[in-house]
Amino acid sequence: MSEFPTKAKVVIIGGGAVGVSTLYHLAKKGWSDCVLLEKNELTAGSTWHAAGNCPNFSASWAVMNMQRYSLEMYRTLAEDVDYPMNYHVTGALRLGHSKERRQEFERVASMGQYQGLPLEMMSPEKAKELYPFLETHDLDAVLWDPLDGDIDPAQLTQAMAKGARDLGASIQRFCPATGVTQKDDDSWIVHTDKGDIEADYVVNAGGYYAARIGEWFKPYGGRDVPMVVMSHQYFLTEVIPEVKAWTQENGKKLPMIRDVDSSYYLRQDTYGLNLGPYERNCKAHWVTEDDPMPDDFSFQLYPDDLERLEWYIEDAMARVPPLGTAGVGRNINGPIPYAPDGLPLMGPMPGVKNAFEAHSFTFGIVQAGGAGKCMAEWIVDGQTEWDMWAVDARRYTGYADHDYCLQKAMETYGHEYAMHFPHHQWPAGRNKRLSPNHDRMIADGAQMGAFNGWERACWFAAEGEDTSEAGTETWARQGSWTAAVKREVEAVRDGVGVIDMCGFSRFTLKGDGAAEWLRSMVTGALPKVGRMNLIYFADNRGRIVTEMSCIRHGEDDFTLMTASVAQWHDYELLWRNLPAGLELADISKDITTMLVTGPKSRDVLAGISDADLSAGWLSLQTAKVAGHEAMLSRVSFVGELGWEVHVPTQNAAEVYTAIRDGGAAPFGMFALDSMRIEKGYRTWKGDLSTDYSMLEAGLGRFVRLTKEQDFPGKAALAAEAEAGSKKAFATLIIDAPEADAPYMSTIFHNGEVVGETTSGTYGYRVDASIALAMLRPDLATPGTELEVNIFGQLCKAVVQKDEPLWDPENERLRA
């Protein structure tokens, strides 16, 4: 037996499929001096009772990438590591009952086509040829994935474990970690029952124990891990003669079925069937004092609770009648971790240096391969091949308390297969952070949405307009919000509007040398004292990490503002690289912002402020507004004359009331989005992500290769500038009669995939459907005709000039 390791580059806590995959991928990248700790046997947590289903399907671009990689890896893994595995590539039929579901299928199939996946829409009649026991009379659409299937979770994990060991990594079974201590140099001591291990990095891959492990990191900056443990139940039938006869005749298993509108999966298991519902009347465990989490739940299950599945069982028996002819052979009811949105928590551990997270996987088997790849990249390279914000642990900040996590996990589990419509707001876990103007906006008809926990108005309903949740459950342009958004845009265009932008992420940076350090971090130039501009941070590939508004009060005195949801991500970008002697503070909750904008905005502010309203674009000033001190910045994200009014949170209600009473009409986030796209303004993690370089995204004017500072990505951007970019930014006007292009709609030219949209909506000032896009560079020429797949409909699109569609000379903005 090998000696117990006392030093390691990385220690991974947790021996499920994800933890083992992370070890395997670290070893593949050359980091073989890594150790995995498992308190029991490998797979003892959620992995051992997982169903092992392996879909490519995801409505998330990042998650589809991760799952696609996993399935590619699994198809050769047995041979790669010389370990036998049961992996059945059966194909899968995803059943849809409505036009909206068909549109979702069409969208995901198009995304899959871009990623090289053979997803195919087919008729219910064709589906019945593949699955003869299927009842199809009420189906509208079927999506076929020939690469879907199922894998044995234990064999998968053991195969990756063998691969990791063969490359020199160490796995310590029956060796529980008991705590961690961070040293002065930010490295770690991981404590175990067998001794201590010194490590440069630690990974919490603790599955449903991740929150308990997370407690160890609180003394070093950690937080409550935002997750809940849900009970997931599926059962296996006894042998079904019809299934056995079909299998023996055809020499293969039946395809998987997912009836997503009814909310269950059904797949063949030996000669029986495996039914796994995601029931609305779901149950969380270990969330109350009378149901405490046990110290060890290895290889254990909850008691059977089939009563709550009765509706789903009856529906599945009607869909596949042979299911009703067999008894239940075995029931599985086990714990599965859920983050609030049902996606995993991965990447740098918020608030803690040299620590990472890879847990809360609700579909850990299909995602394990890709997750291990991404984790190894994060740890070794400091960045991932694909933009992984969708699963980044920093997407949840301080508002995500236990109440929020429980409400959202119950909602997400019960709607596991739900469609996520672009204008629909989910109701659970709301009102965690309220603007001082919340009640006034509600009285004005505001329909709210959550942005990093902050409630902002999405649109304002007039008397008698539909405010039901059902009214927003559509992919179409026309919905309950449409008339309101048009009304709000026109109010801003012709007069003056105000939007409460509570929750901006806002940091102060001070200290001798702050300006010089910031110059070494950003791609371009800093503003002069008393001015503001946009600054961009790139990774070492020149890809976009984030965008901030930089407000310069003094030579070394800055306020940096960024997207609400970017709060922890962007703060840590600064904090993790901050030199000694500089002061960085998060003041997001102390100050709030209102945007007053439109051709009559100057008139409104003149009546309530002593500001110099003749000051030019991008100017800053301190002035009194409604009797309170405020900072006014001459900018407008909607491209009209306007000012951001920044005030202490405690004064915001009086200032907002004065602006409204002065004649400004309220507008919401949907109208803001419409107008910013007309101006070609980008948003973070849509148009601005690490999937694109600064030059690809058309942001070359914010890159200064001649400056002396060697900022991250400088060499890569210089090389790209010389060799040419692989993609190019463009604005499209689309002949889209029914719906606007969502994020990652595939773009075609002469039948060939040539790019993707990064955001899209209807522009009411230019009366057109608009999309911002990334294209093959030779096609980013004004007048080029393309086609955009919008929910299965190929819509003609035309590339526009490289200038804003609305007010291209910025005359209104600078008025």
C-alpha positions in Angstrom: 0.0 0.0 0.0 1.3 3.4 -0.9 2.1 5.9 1.8 -0.4 8.5 2.8 0.3 11.7 0.9 1.2 14.8 3.1 1.6 17.3 0.2 -0.4 17.9 -3.0 -0.9 20.5 -5.6 -4.7 20.1 -5.3 -6.9 18.2 -2.7 -10.4 17.4 -3.9 -13.0 16.6 -1.2 -15.6 14.2 -2.5 -15.4 11.0 -4.4 -18.5 11.2 -6.7 -18.4 11.3 -10.5 -17.6 15.1 -10.5 -14.8 15.0 -8.0 -13.2 12.0 -9.7 -13.5 13.6 -13.1 -11.8 16.7 -11.8 -8.9 14.6 -10.6 -8.7 12.8 -13.9 -8.7 16.0 -15.9 -6.1 17.6 -13.7 -3.9 14.6 -14.2 -4.5 14.8 -18.0 -3.3 18.4 -17.9 -0.1 17.3 -16.2 -1.0 17.9 -12.6 -0.6 14.4 -11.3 0.4 15.6 -7.8 -3.2 15.8 -6.7 -5.2 13.9 -4.1 -8.9 13.0 -3.8 -10.4 12.3 -0.4 -13.6 10.2 0.0 -14.9 9.4 3.5 -16.5 6.1 2.3 -16.1 4.3 -1.0 -16.2 6.1 -4.3 -19.7 6.9 -5.5 -21.2 6.6 -2.0 -23.3 9.8 -2.4 -25.7 10.8 -5.1 -23.6 9.0 -7.7 -24.4 5.5 -6.6 -28.2 5.8 -6.9 -28.2 8.1 -10.0 -30.2 6.9 -13.0 -27.2 7.6 -15.3 -29.2 9.3 -18.1 -27.0 11.0 -20.7 -28.7 13.7 -22.7 -27.1 16.3 -24.9 -30.2 18.5 -24.6 -30.0 21.8 -22.8 -31.4 25.2 -23.3 -28.1 26.6 -21.9 -25.3 27.0 -24.4 -22.7 26.4 -21.6 -24.4 23.4 -20.2 -24.9 21.9 -23.7 -21.2 22.3 -24.3 -20.4 20.6 -21.0 -22.8 17.7 -21.7 -21.7 17.3 -25.3 -18.1 17.0 -24.2 -19.1 14.4 -21.6 -20.8 12.2 -24.1 -17.9 12.4 -26.5 -15.6 11.4 -23.8 -17.7 8.6 -22.5 -17.9 7.0 -25.9 -14.2 6.2 -25.9 -13.4 6.2 -22.1 -13.5 2.4 -21.6 -10.8 2.0 -24.3 -8.9 5.1 -23.2 -8.4 3.9 -19.7 -8.8 0.1 -20.3 -11.8 -0.3 -18.0 -15.1 -2.0 -19.0 -18.3 0.1 -18.8 -22.0 -0.4 -19.6 -22.8 2.6 -21.8 -25.9 2.3 -24.0 -26.3 4.9 -26.7 -30.0 4.3 -27.4 -31.1 7.6 -28.6 -33.9 9.6 -27.0 -37.3 11.0 -27.9 -38.4 14.2 -26.3 -42.1 14.6 -26.5 -43.9 18.0 -26.9 -47.6 18.8 -26.6 -47.8 22.5 -27.7 -46.6 25.0 -30.2 -44.4 26.6 -27.6 -42.7 23.3 -26.8 -42.1 22.7 -30.5 -40.5 26.1 -30.7 -38.2 25.2 -27.7 -37.2 22.0 -29.4 -36.5 23.8 -32.7 -34.3 26.3 -30.9 -32.3 23.7 -29.0 -31.9 21.6 -32.2 -30.4 24.6 -33.9 -28.0 25.2 -31.1 -27.1 21.5 -31.2 -26.5 21.8 -35.0 -24.0 24.6 -34.3 -22.2 22.4 -31.8 -22.1 19.5 -34.3 -24.9 17.5 -32.6 -27.3 15.5 -34.8 -30.5 16.7 -33.0 -33.5 16.2 -35.3 -37.1 17.2 -35.3 -39.4 14.4 -36.3 -43.1 13.7 -36.6 -45.0 11.7 -34.0 -45.6 9.0 -36.6 -41.8 8.7 -37.2 -41.3 8.5 -33.4 -43.7 5.6 -33.2 -41.6 3.7 -35.7 -38.7 4.0 -33.3 -40.8 3.3 -30.2 -43.8 1.0 -31.2 -45.4 1.1 -27.7 -45.7 4.9 -27.8 -49.1 6.6 -27.9 -48.8 9.7 -30.1 -52.4 10.9 -30.6 -51.9 14.2 -28.6 -48.3 15.0 -29.5 -47.4 18.2 -31.5 -43.6 17.6 -31.9 -40.8 15.2 -31.1 -37.1 15.9 -30.8 -34.8 13.0 -31.5 -31.2 12.8 -30.2 -29.5 9.7 -31.6 -26.6 10.1 -29.2 -28.6 10.1 -26.0 -28.5 7.1 -23.7 -27.5 5.8 -20.3 -24.4 4.8 -18.5 -23.6 2.9 -15.3 -22.6 5.7 -12.8 -20.3 3.5 -10.7 -18.5 2.1 -13.7 -18.0 5.6 -15.1 -16.6 6.8 -11.9 -14.3 3.9 -11.4 -13.1 4.2 -15.0 -12.1 7.8 -14.5 -10.5 6.9 -11.2 -8.4 4.3 -12.9 -7.4 6.8 -15.5 -6.4 9.3 -12.8 -4.4 6.7 -10.9 -2.6 5.5 -14.0 -1.5 9.1 -14.5 -0.1 9.4 -11.0 -3.0 10.9 -9.0 -3.9 9.6 -5.5 -7.3 8.5 -4.3 -7.8 8.1 -0.6 -10.9 6.1 0.2 -12.4 5.7 3.7 -10.5 8.9 4.6 -12.9 11.7 5.6 -11.7 15.2 5.5 -12.5 16.9 8.9 -11.6 20.5 8.2 -9.2 23.0 6.6 -6.8 25.7 7.7 -5.5 28.4 5.4 -1.9 29.4 5.8 -0.5 33.0 5.5 0.5 32.4 1.9 -3.1 31.3 1.1 -2.2 27.7 0.7 -4.1 25.1 2.7 -3.8 22.3 5.3 -6.5 19.8 4.8 -7.2 17.8 7.9 -8.2 14.1 7.7 -8.6 11.2 10.1 -5.4 9.8 8.7 -3.3 13.0 8.9 -2.9 16.4 7.4 -2.2 17.2 3.7 -0.6 20.5 2.6 -2.1 21.7 -0.6 -1.9 24.7 -2.9 -5.6 24.4 -3.8 -8.7 22.8 -2.4 -11.9 21.8 -4.2 -15.2 21.3 -2.5 -16.8 18.5 -4.5 -18.9 17.3 -1.6 -22.2 16.7 -3.5 -25.1 17.0 -1.1 -22.6 17.5 1.8 -21.1 20.6 0.0 -22.9 23.1 2.3 -21.5 21.4 5.4 -18.0 21.4 3.9 -18.6 25.0 3.0 -18.8 25.9 6.7 -15.1 25.1 7.0 -14.2 28.0 4.7 -16.2 30.7 6.5 -13.3 31.8 8.6 -11.4 32.5 5.4 -14.0 34.5 3.6 -16.6 31.9 2.7 -20.4 32.1 2.8 -23.4 29.8 3.2 -23.4 27.6 0.2 -26.7 28.2 -1.7 -28.1 24.7 -2.1 -30.8 22.4 -0.8 -31.1 18.6 -0.8 -34.1 17.3 -2.7 -35.6 13.8 -2.7 -35.6 12.3 -6.2 -37.5 9.1 -6.8 -37.6 6.7 -9.6 -38.7 3.1 -9.9 -37.8 0.0 -11.9 -40.4 -2.4 -13.1 -40.3 -6.1 -13.3 -39.7 -7.7 -16.7 -42.3 -6.6 -19.3 -42.7 -9.4 -22.0 -43.4 -6.9 -24.8 -40.2 -5.0 -24.1 -38.2 -8.3 -23.8 -39.5 -9.6 -27.1 -38.8 -6.3 -28.9 -35.3 -6.1 -27.6 -34.5 -9.7 -28.5 -35.9 -9.2 -32.0 -34.1 -5.9 -32.7 -30.9 -6.6 -30.8 -31.0 -3.2 -28.9 -32.7 -1.3 -26.2 -35.7 1.0 -26.8 -34.9 4.7 -27.0 -35.3 6.9 -23.9 -38.5 8.9 -23.7 -38.9 12.2 -21.9 -42.4 13.5 -21.7 -41.4 17.0 -20.7 -44.8 18.5 -20.5 -45.9 15.8 -18.1 -42.5 15.9 -16.4 -40.9 12.5 -16.4 -38.4 10.3 -18.2 -39.0 6.7 -19.1 -36.2 4.4 -20.2 -35.6 0.7 -20.6 -33.7 -1.1 -17.8 -32.8 -4.7 -18.8 -36.3 -6.0 -19.9 -38.3 -3.6 -17.8 -38.7 0.2 -17.6 -37.4 2.9 -15.4 -39.8 5.8 -14.7 -38.4 9.0 -13.1 -40.8 11.9 -12.5 -40.0 15.4 -11.4 -43.2 16.0 -9.5 -44.7 19.4 -8.6 -45.5 18.1 -5.0 -41.8 17.5 -4.5 -40.0 17.2 -1.2 -36.8 18.6 0.3 -34.9 16.8 3.0 -32.6 17.9 5.9 -34.0 21.4 6.0 -35.8 21.4 9.4 -34.7 20.8 12.9 -36.7 17.6 13.1 -35.1 16.3 9.9 -31.3 16.8 10.5 -28.7 15.8 8.0 -26.9 12.7 9.2 -23.2 12.6 9.6 -23.0 9.8 7.0 -25.6 8.8 4.5 -23.3 6.7 2.3 -25.1 4.2 0.1 -28.4 4.9 1.8 -31.9 5.9 0.6 -35.0 7.6 1.9 -38.2 5.6 2.6 -40.4 4.9 -0.5 -42.9 7.7 -1.1 -44.7 6.5 -4.3 -48.0 8.3 -3.4 -46.7 11.6 -4.6 -45.9 10.1 -8.0 -49.4 8.7 -8.7 -50.4 11.2 -11.3 -47.1 10.8 -13.2 -47.3 7.0 -13.1 -50.8 7.0 -14.5 -49.8 9.5 -17.3 -46.8 7.4 -18.2 -48.9 4.2 -18.3 -51.3 6.0 -20.8 -48.3 7.1 -22.9 -46.7 3.6 -22.9 -49.4 1.1 -22.0 -47.0 -1.9 -21.3 -45.7 0.0 -18.3 -49.1 -0.7 -16.6 -48.8 -4.4 -17.0 -45.7 -4.9 -14.8 -45.2 -4.6 -11.0 -42.7 -2.4 -9.3 -39.4 -4.3 -9.1 -37.4 -1.7 -7.0 -37.9 1.9 -5.9 -35.0 4.4 -5.5 -35.6 7.5 -3.4 -32.3 9.3 -2.8 -30.8 12.7 -2.1 -29.9 15.1 -4.9 -28.4 18.5 -4.4 -30.1 21.5 -6.0 -28.8 25.0 -6.4 -31.7 27.6 -6.7 -31.8 27.3 -10.5 -31.0 23.6 -10.7 -27.6 24.2 -12.4 -24.3 23.2 -10.6 -22.1 25.5 -8.6 -18.6 25.5 -10.1 -15.4 27.6 -10.3 -13.6 29.8 -7.8 -15.1 29.7 -4.3 -16.6 33.1 -3.6 -14.6 35.1 -1.1 -11.9 32.5 -0.6 -8.5 32.4 -2.3 -7.1 29.2 -3.8 -10.4 27.3 -3.2 -12.8 26.0 -5.8 -16.3 24.5 -5.9 -17.7 21.7 -8.0 -21.0 20.5 -6.5 -24.8 20.8 -6.5 -25.1 18.8 -9.7 -28.6 17.6 -10.3 -27.5 15.8 -13.5 -24.0 15.0 -12.3 -23.5 11.9 -14.4 -24.0 13.5 -17.8 -22.2 16.6 -16.7 -19.3 15.0 -14.9 -17.0 14.7 -17.9 -17.4 18.3 -19.0 -17.3 19.6 -15.4 -14.0 17.9 -14.7 -12.6 19.5 -17.9 -13.8 22.9 -16.9 -12.6 22.6 -13.3 -9.1 21.5 -14.4 -9.0 24.5 -16.7 -10.1 26.9 -14.0 -7.5 25.6 -11.5 -4.6 25.2 -13.9 -5.1 27.9 -16.4 -7.3 30.4 -14.5 -9.9 30.3 -17.3 -12.1 27.9 -19.2 -12.4 27.2 -22.9 -16.1 28.1 -22.9 -17.8 30.9 -21.0 -19.2 29.1 -18.0 -21.1 31.9 -16.2 -24.3 29.9 -16.3 -22.8 27.6 -13.7 -20.4 29.9 -11.9 -20.7 29.8 -8.1 -20.5 33.6 -8.0 -23.8 34.1 -9.7 -25.5 33.9 -6.3 -24.6 36.6 -3.8 -25.7 37.5 -0.3 -29.4 37.5 -1.0 -29.4 33.7 -1.5 -30.3 32.7 2.1 -31.8 29.4 3.1 -35.4 30.6 2.6 -34.5 31.7 -0.9 -32.7 28.4 -1.8 -35.5 26.3 -0.4 -38.2 28.2 -2.3 -36.3 28.1 -5.6 -35.2 24.5 -5.3 -38.8 23.4 -4.8 -39.9 25.5 -7.7 -37.1 24.4 -10.0 -37.4 20.7 -9.2 -41.2 20.8 -9.8 -40.6 22.6 -13.1 -37.4 20.7 -14.1 -38.5 20.5 -17.8 -40.1 23.9 -17.8 -39.7 26.3 -20.7 -37.9 29.5 -19.7 -39.6 32.2 -21.7 -37.7 35.5 -22.2 -40.3 37.7 -20.6 -41.5 35.4 -17.8 -40.5 35.9 -14.2 -40.6 32.9 -11.8 -42.5 33.8 -8.6 -40.7 31.9 -5.9 -38.0 33.5 -3.7 -38.8 37.0 -4.5 -38.6 40.4 -2.7 -35.2 39.7 -1.2 -33.8 43.1 -2.0 -36.2 46.1 -2.5 -35.5 49.5 -3.9 -36.6 52.5 -1.7 -39.0 53.2 -4.6 -40.6 49.7 -4.7 -44.0 50.7 -3.3 -44.2 53.7 -5.6 -43.4 51.5 -8.7 -45.9 48.9 -7.7 -48.6 51.6 -7.3 -47.6 52.7 -10.9 -48.3 49.2 -12.2 -44.7 47.9 -12.2 -44.3 44.2 -13.1 -41.1 43.2 -11.3 -38.2 41.0 -12.1 -35.3 39.9 -9.9 -31.7 41.0 -10.8 -29.1 39.7 -8.3 -32.0 39.6 -5.8 -33.0 43.2 -6.5 -36.5 43.8 -7.6 -36.6 46.1 -10.7 -39.5 47.0 -12.9 -39.6 45.1 -16.1 -42.6 47.0 -17.5 -45.5 49.1 -16.2 -49.0 47.8 -16.8 -51.9 50.3 -17.5 -55.3 49.8 -16.0 -56.9 46.7 -17.5 -53.8 45.2 -19.0 -53.0 41.5 -18.5 -50.7 41.0 -15.6 -51.1 37.3 -15.2 -48.1 35.0 -15.2 -49.7 33.0 -18.1 -49.6 36.2 -20.2 -45.8 36.1 -20.3 -45.5 32.4 -21.1 -44.7 32.7 -24.8 -41.8 33.0 -27.1 -43.7 35.4 -29.3 -43.1 39.1 -29.6 -46.7 39.8 -28.8 -47.4 39.3 -25.1 -49.0 41.0 -22.2 -46.0 43.4 -21.9 -45.8 44.4 -25.6 -48.0 47.5 -25.6 -46.5 48.7 -22.4 -42.9 48.5 -23.7 -43.8 50.3 -26.9 -45.5 53.0 -24.8 -42.5 53.4 -22.5 -40.0 53.6 -25.4 -42.1 56.3 -27.1 -42.3 58.3 -23.8 -38.5 58.3 -23.6 -38.1 59.0 -27.3 -40.5 62.0 -27.3 -40.3 63.3 -23.8 -38.6 62.0 -20.7 -38.5 58.8 -18.7 -37.0 57.5 -15.5 -35.9 54.0 -14.6 -34.9 52.9 -11.1 -31.6 51.0 -11.6 -31.3 49.7 -8.0 -28.6 47.1 -7.4 -25.8 48.4 -9.6 -22.6 46.7 -8.4 -20.3 49.6 -7.2 -16.8 49.5 -5.8 -14.4 52.2 -4.6 -10.7 51.9 -5.4 -8.2 54.2 -3.7 -4.6 54.4 -2.7 -1.2 55.5 -4.1 -0.7 53.7 -7.4 -4.3 52.8 -7.9 -4.4 54.4 -11.4 -1.2 52.7 -12.5 -2.4 49.3 -11.2 -5.7 49.7 -13.0 -3.9 50.6 -16.2 -2.1 47.3 -16.0 -5.4 45.4 -15.6 -7.5 47.0 -18.4 -7.2 46.9 -22.2 -7.5 50.6 -22.8 -7.2 54.0 -21.2 -8.5 55.5 -18.0 -10.6 58.7 -17.9 -9.2 62.0 -16.8 -10.0 63.2 -13.3 -13.6 64.4 -13.2 -14.6 62.2 -16.1 -15.8 58.7 -16.8 -15.5 56.0 -19.5 -15.8 52.3 -20.1 -13.0 50.0 -19.2 -12.6 46.4 -20.2 -10.8 43.5 -18.6 -9.5 40.6 -20.7 -8.1 37.2 -20.0 -4.7 36.1 -21.4 -6.4 35.1 -24.6 -7.7 38.6 -25.1 -11.3 37.5 -24.4 -13.7 39.7 -22.6 -13.9 39.1 -18.8 -15.9 42.1 -17.9 -16.9 45.7 -18.6 -17.0 48.5 -16.0 -17.9 52.1 -15.9 -14.9 53.9 -14.5 -15.6 57.1 -12.6 -12.4 59.0 -11.7 -12.7 61.4 -8.7 -9.0 62.0 -8.2 -5.6 60.8 -9.5 -5.9 57.6 -7.5 -9.5 57.7 -6.5 -12.1 55.7 -8.5 -15.6 54.4 -8.4 -16.1 51.3 -10.6 -19.6 50.3 -11.6 -20.7 47.1 -13.2 -23.7 44.9 -13.8 -25.9 43.9 -10.9 -25.4 40.2 -11.3 -21.6 40.7 -11.7 -21.2 41.9 -8.1 -19.1 39.0 -6.7 -17.5 38.1 -10.0 -16.2 41.6 -10.7 -15.3 42.4 -7.1 -13.2 39.3 -7.0 -11.5 40.1 -10.3 -10.1 43.2 -8.5 -9.7 41.7 -5.0 -7.8 38.6 -6.1 -5.2 40.7 -7.9 -5.1 43.7 -5.6 -1.6 44.9 -4.6 -0.8 45.7 -1.0 -1.6 49.3 0.0 -4.7 49.8 -2.2 -8.2 50.0 -0.7 -11.1 48.2 -2.4 -14.6 48.4 -1.0 -18.0 47.1 -2.2 -20.5 50.0 -1.6 -23.3 48.5 -3.8 -26.0 48.7 -1.1 -25.1 52.3 0.0 -25.8 54.2 -3.3 -28.5 53.7 -5.9 -29.0 55.0 -9.4 -31.9 56.5 -11.4 -31.5 57.1 -15.1 -33.4 60.2 -16.3 -33.4 60.3 -20.1 -35.1 61.7 -23.1 -35.1 65.0 -25.0 -36.9 66.7 -22.1 -34.7 65.3 -19.4 -32.8 68.6 -19.0 -36.1 70.4 -18.3 -37.1 67.9 -15.6 -33.7 68.1 -13.8 -33.6 71.9 -14.1 -36.7 72.1 -12.0 -35.3 70.0 -9.1 -31.5 70.5 -9.3 -28.8 73.1 -9.1 -26.6 71.1 -11.5 -24.9 72.6 -14.5 -26.9 70.8 -17.2 -24.9 72.2 -20.0 -21.9 70.0 -19.1 -21.1 67.6 -21.9 -21.3 63.9 -22.5 -19.4 61.7 -20.1 -19.0 64.6 -17.6 -19.4 64.2 -13.8 -20.6 66.6 -11.2 -21.9 66.8 -7.7 -25.1 68.7 -7.2 -28.3 68.9 -5.2 -31.3 67.0 -6.6 -34.5 67.4 -4.7 -32.5 68.9 -1.8 -30.1 65.9 -1.5 -26.5 65.6 -2.6 -26.1 63.5 -5.7 -23.6 62.7 -8.4 -24.8 63.2 -11.9 -23.0 61.5 -14.8 -23.9 62.5 -18.3 -24.6 59.1 -19.9 -27.6 57.2 -21.1 -27.7 53.5 -21.8 -30.8 54.1 -24.1 -29.0 56.6 -26.4 -30.9 59.7 -25.6 -30.0 62.9 -23.8 -29.8 61.9 -20.1 -28.1 61.6 -16.8 -27.5 58.9 -14.3 -28.4 60.3 -10.9 -26.5 58.5 -8.1 -27.8 59.2 -4.6 -27.4 57.6 -1.1 -30.0 54.9 -0.8 -31.7 56.6 2.1 -32.5 59.6 -0.1 -33.6 57.7 -3.2 -37.3 57.8 -2.6 -37.5 61.6 -2.3 -35.3 62.0 -5.4 -37.4 59.5 -7.4 -40.6 61.2 -6.3 -39.3 64.6 -7.4 -38.3 63.2 -10.8 -41.7 61.6 -11.3 -43.6 64.6 -10.1 -41.5 66.7 -12.5 -42.9 64.9 -15.5 -40.8 61.8 -16.1 -42.7 58.7 -17.1 -41.5 55.4 -15.5 -40.0 52.8 -17.8 -38.7 49.3 -17.2 -35.9 46.9 -18.1 -37.7 45.6 -21.2 -37.8 49.1 -22.7 -34.2 49.7 -21.7 -33.2 46.5 -23.5 -35.0 47.5 -26.7 -33.4 50.9 -26.8 -29.8 49.7 -25.9 -29.9 47.2 -28.7 -30.9 49.9 -31.2 -27.7 51.7 -30.1 -25.6 48.5 -30.4 -24.7 48.7 -26.7 -23.5 45.3 -25.3 -24.6 43.6 -22.1 -22.5 41.4 -19.8 -22.6 37.6 -20.4 -24.7 38.0 -23.5 -22.8 40.1 -26.0 -19.7 40.4 -23.7 -18.3 37.0 -22.6 -15.1 35.0 -22.6 -16.4 33.3 -25.8 -15.3 36.4 -27.7 -12.1 38.5 -27.8 -12.2 42.2 -27.6 -11.4 42.6 -31.3 -14.0 40.0 -32.3 -16.6 41.9 -30.3 -15.9 45.1 -32.2 -14.3 46.8 -29.1 -11.0 47.6 -30.7 -11.4 51.3 -29.7 -11.1 50.2 -26.1 -7.8 48.3 -26.7 -4.6 50.3 -26.5 -1.8 48.0 -27.7 0.7 51.0 -27.6 0.5 51.6 -23.9 3.5 50.6 -21.9 1.6 48.4 -19.4 1.5 44.7 -20.2 -2.2 44.1 -19.4 -3.7 40.5 -19.6 -4.3 39.5 -23.2 -2.1 42.2 -24.7 0.1 39.7 -26.6 -2.9 37.7 -27.8 -4.7 40.8 -29.0 -1.5 42.0 -30.8 -1.2 38.7 -32.5 -4.9 38.7 -33.4 -4.7 42.3 -34.8 -1.9 41.1 -37.1 -3.4 37.8 -38.1 -7.1 38.8 -38.2 -10.0 37.8 -36.0 -12.0 34.6 -36.4 -15.3 36.3 -35.8 -16.7 39.8 -36.2 -19.5 41.7 -34.5 -22.4 42.9 -36.5 -25.9 44.3 -36.1 -28.7 42.6 -38.0 -32.2 43.7 -39.0 -34.3 40.5 -39.3 -37.5 39.9 -41.1 -39.0 38.1 -38.1 -42.8 38.2 -38.1 -43.5 36.3 -34.9 -40.6 36.4 -32.5 -37.3 38.1 -32.0 -34.0 36.2 -32.0 -33.0 34.8 -28.6 -29.4 34.4 -27.3 -27.4 31.9 -29.4 -29.8 31.7 -32.4 -27.9 30.0 -35.2 -27.1 32.1 -38.3 -26.8 30.6 -41.8 -25.4 31.7 -45.1 -26.2 29.5 -48.1 -27.1 26.7 -45.8 -23.8 26.9 -43.8 -23.6 27.8 -40.1 -21.7 31.1 -40.0 -22.4 32.7 -36.6 -24.8 33.3 -33.7 -26.9 36.0 -32.2 -25.8 37.3 -28.8 -29.0 39.3 -28.0 -32.1 40.4 -29.9 -35.4 42.2 -29.4 -37.7 44.6 -31.2 -36.6 48.2 -31.7 -39.6 50.4 -31.4 -37.8 53.6 -32.4 -36.6 52.0 -35.7 -39.6 49.7 -36.0 -37.6 46.5 -36.7 -36.5 43.3 -35.2 -32.9 43.6 -34.3 -30.1 41.2 -33.2 -26.5 41.7 -32.2 -24.4 38.9 -33.7 -21.0 37.3 -34.1 -20.3 36.3 -37.7 -17.7 34.9 -39.9 -15.6 38.0 -40.7 -16.1 38.0 -44.5 -19.8 38.2 -44.0 -19.9 41.2 -41.6 -20.3 43.6 -44.5 -23.3 45.9 -44.7 -25.9 44.5 -47.0 -24.9 40.9 -46.7 -28.1 38.7 -46.6 -28.2 35.9 -44.0 -30.7 33.6 -42.4 -31.4 33.3 -38.6 -33.1 30.3 -37.1 -35.7 31.7 -34.8 -37.6 28.8 -33.1 -37.3 26.7 -36.2 -38.2 29.5 -38.7 -35.4 30.6 -41.0 -35.8 34.4 -41.2 -34.0 36.7 -43.6 -31.5 39.0 -42.0 -29.4 41.8 -43.4 -26.1 43.1 -42.0 -26.2 46.8 -41.1 -23.6 49.5 -41.1 -21.1 49.5 -38.2 -23.0 52.2 -36.4 -26.0 52.6 -34.2 -29.4 52.0 -35.9 -30.9 54.8 -33.8 -29.3 58.3 -34.0 -26.0 57.0 -35.6 -24.3 60.3 -35.2 -25.2 60.4 -31.4 -26.7 63.9 -31.9 -29.5 63.2 -29.5 -27.2 61.6 -26.9 -24.9 64.7 -27.0 -27.7 67.3 -27.3 
